[in-house]
């Protein structure tokens, strides 16, 4: 389901929630955000994790600590730690891309479609992210869309998106069982999903996950 509008609505709501929580006098208790492993994270990371699965019921826990601090504790993203689906596709140049051929590499995937405004808005950021790893053969940046190849080629003539492009990829996309575009995923060298997001606000976290996986 192409729930981009729904995601944007959630983002606006979350931003209002965060701003409300943070808009306190300097003498007031602070608000903190905690991930599922107990680490304190930034507002942007909080938003990214909370909307990683917009079709799931929100299970964020909120409590007030003894000193008055308001704590938001996030639940684990269930896809992270799971084995990634096996897929086989061809890029726009006609070259085969298979999970077996990419084994041992870190994979950075983006799922998008031409009519998705949020997808188009983040492409410049994705290009910059990819540029930081230029020439590193230990990883692959791959973008998949269900849109037909002819439409994708026409779009790319007018819009720069430097990931390796795969069109007509509905079957591969369906194997990941997700809701909401865009979708950004990092798969480890051993084939596990280690990063699962829709839109991205915390680009520093996205980059750090890739670097951590390359270092393993």
Helices and strands as residue ranges (DSSP letters): H 4-22, E 31-34, E 40-41, H 43-50, E 61-64, E 70-73, E 88-90, E 96-98, E 106-111, H 117-131, E 139-144, H 149-158, E 164-166, H 170-174, E 183-187, E 193-197, H 203-215
